[in-house]
């Protein structure tokens, strides 16, 4: 598959993911575990949420690169930057609107955001231009701690949720819904991409992407 096409899809995926996380945040019911950590850093340091995501991911990237460089690609940095810009943009755009959490409108907004985030993240990973920082962290944990990708993901989600909560991040019922439901959205969209690209002769993916995909769909 042409790299320029995959790059456009990666950017589109991060656009959708940024909008999804912004909508979940606006719904006021909690966000996915990693985004809860971003939100906690945003509230502690005073950075915009997207900028906080970039800072957190840069720290993860530096540590993981020192331990294991084999999955580091240029697309990882592009993904970090495009997601941060997307998230900052959409958080700003939705900020004037008011939504009461745990109401019908709040649930609808949250579910729309969860779908967009799951679909966006899945689209980014499928392009295989470089794993995101969370996936690199999962792989490093698997290699260094000798645990499966599934349990590495559970460990990362738990740590991000606790740290995010302690820093005042958006942790709530929505966080639980994301843990239980986002993996299935990720799974379905990934399969759609796989089927579409296979029909066009471009459905190959590497072993890391395959394993990350399975771990992401175990929720």
C-alpha positions in Angstrom: 0.0 0.0 0.0 1.3 3.5 -0.9 2.9 5.1 2.2 1.4 8.5 1.4 -2.1 7.0 1.5 -1.4 5.3 4.8 -0.1 8.6 6.2 -3.3 10.3 5.2 -5.3 7.5 6.9 -3.1 7.8 10.0 -3.9 11.6 10.2 -7.6 10.9 9.6 -7.6 8.3 12.3 -6.0 10.7 14.8 -8.5 13.4 13.8 -11.4 11.0 14.7 -9.6 9.9 17.9 -9.1 13.4 19.0 -12.7 14.3 18.4 -13.8 11.1 20.2 -11.8 11.8 23.3 -12.9 15.5 23.3 -16.6 14.3 23.2 -16.1 11.8 26.0 -14.4 14.5 28.1 -17.3 16.9 27.4 -19.8 14.3 28.4 -18.3 14.4 32.0 -18.6 10.7 32.7 -15.0 9.7 32.5 -12.6 8.8 29.6 -10.5 5.8 28.6 -7.6 5.0 31.0 -4.8 6.5 29.0 -6.8 9.7 28.3 -7.6 9.9 32.1 -3.8 10.1 32.6 -3.6 12.9 30.0 -6.5 14.7 31.7 -4.8 14.4 35.1 -1.5 15.8 33.8 -3.5 18.6 32.1 -5.2 19.5 35.4 -2.0 19.3 37.5 0.4 21.2 35.2 -2.1 23.4 33.4 -1.3 22.4 29.9 -4.0 21.9 27.3 -5.1 18.2 27.2 -3.6 17.5 23.8 -0.3 19.1 24.8 -0.4 17.0 28.0 -0.9 13.9 25.9 2.2 14.8 23.8 4.3 15.4 27.0 3.2 12.0 28.5 3.8 10.2 25.2 7.2 11.8 24.8 8.2 10.6 28.3 7.0 7.1 27.5 8.8 7.1 24.1 12.1 8.2 25.6 12.0 5.5 28.3 10.9 2.7 25.9 13.4 3.7 23.3 16.2 3.4 25.9 14.9 -0.1 26.6 13.9 -1.3 23.2 14.1 0.5 19.8 13.0 -2.2 17.4 9.4 -0.9 17.1 10.2 2.8 16.9 9.3 4.4 13.5 8.8 7.9 12.2 5.0 7.4 12.2 5.1 7.2 16.0 6.1 10.8 16.4 3.7 11.9 13.6 0.9 10.1 15.4 1.7 11.7 18.7 1.8 15.2 17.2 -1.3 14.9 15.1 -3.3 13.4 18.0 -2.2 16.3 20.3 -3.2 18.9 17.7 -6.5 17.2 17.0 -7.4 16.8 20.7 -6.5 20.5 21.5 -8.6 21.7 18.6 -11.7 19.7 19.4 -11.6 20.3 23.1 -11.6 24.0 22.3 -14.4 23.6 19.8 -16.8 21.8 22.2 -15.9 23.8 25.3 -18.7 26.4 24.8 -21.4 23.7 24.9 -23.0 22.5 28.1 -23.9 18.8 28.6 -25.2 17.3 31.9 -23.4 14.1 32.7 -25.4 10.9 33.2 -28.4 12.2 31.2 -29.6 10.9 27.9 -27.7 13.6 26.0 -24.6 12.9 28.1 -24.7 9.1 27.3 -25.3 9.7 23.6 -22.4 12.2 23.5 -20.2 9.8 25.4 -21.1 6.8 23.2 -20.4 8.8 20.0 -17.1 9.8 21.4 -16.2 6.3 22.4 -17.0 5.0 18.9 -14.9 7.7 17.2 -12.0 7.2 19.6 -12.0 3.4 19.2 -12.4 3.6 15.4 -9.7 6.3 15.2 -7.1 4.5 17.2 -7.7 1.3 15.3 -7.3 3.1 12.0 -4.0 4.6 13.2 -2.6 1.3 14.3 -3.6 -0.5 11.1 -1.6 1.8 8.9 1.6 0.2 10.4 3.6 3.4 10.1 4.8 3.1 13.7 3.1 1.9 16.9 1.7 4.5 19.3 3.5 5.0 22.6 1.0 2.9 24.6 1.6 -0.1 22.3 5.4 0.3 22.5 5.0 0.3 26.3 2.9 -2.9 26.1 5.6 -4.5 24.0 8.4 -3.5 26.3 6.5 -4.8 29.3 5.9 -8.1 27.5 9.6 -8.4 26.7 11.0 -7.2 30.0 8.5 -8.5 32.5 7.7 -11.7 30.6 3.9 -11.3 30.6 1.4 -11.6 27.8 0.2 -8.6 25.8 -3.2 -9.0 27.4 -1.9 -8.7 30.9 0.5 -6.0 29.9 -2.6 -4.0 28.7 -4.5 -4.6 31.9 -1.5 -3.4 33.9 -1.1 -0.3 31.8 -4.9 0.5 31.9 -4.9 0.1 35.7 -1.9 2.2 36.3 -3.2 5.0 34.0 -6.6 4.9 35.7 -5.1 5.2 39.2 -2.6 7.9 38.3 -5.3 9.8 36.4 -7.7 9.6 39.3 -5.1 10.7 41.8 -4.3 13.8 39.7 -7.9 14.7 39.2 -8.4 13.2 35.8 -11.8 12.3 34.4 -12.4 8.8 35.8 -16.0 7.5 36.2 -18.5 5.2 34.7 -17.3 6.2 31.2 -13.9 4.8 32.0 -15.4 1.4 32.8 -17.5 1.5 29.6 -14.3 2.3 27.6 -12.4 -0.6 29.1 -15.3 -2.9 28.4 -16.5 -1.6 25.0 -13.7 0.3 23.2 -11.7 -2.9 22.5 -14.7 -4.4 20.6 -15.0 -1.2 18.5 -11.3 -1.3 17.8 -11.6 -5.0 16.9 -14.5 -4.4 14.4 -12.9 -1.5 12.7 -9.6 -3.3 12.4 -11.3 -6.2 10.7 -13.0 -3.8 8.3 -9.7 -2.3 7.4 -8.1 -5.8 7.0 -10.9 -7.0 4.7 -10.9 -3.8 2.6 -7.1 -3.8 2.1 -7.0 -7.6 1.5 -9.4 -7.2 -1.4 -7.0 -4.6 -2.8 -4.0 -6.8 -2.3 -2.6 -4.7 0.6 -3.7 -6.6 3.7 -0.4 -7.6 5.2 0.4 -6.6 8.7 3.3 -7.4 11.0 3.3 -9.6 14.0 3.4 -6.7 16.5 0.3 -5.1 15.0 -1.5 -8.4 15.0 -0.7 -9.0 18.7 -1.5 -5.5 19.7 -4.8 -5.8 17.9 -5.7 -9.0 19.8 -4.8 -7.4 23.1 -6.9 -4.3 22.3 -9.9 -6.5 21.6 -9.8 -8.5 24.8 -11.8 -6.0 26.8 
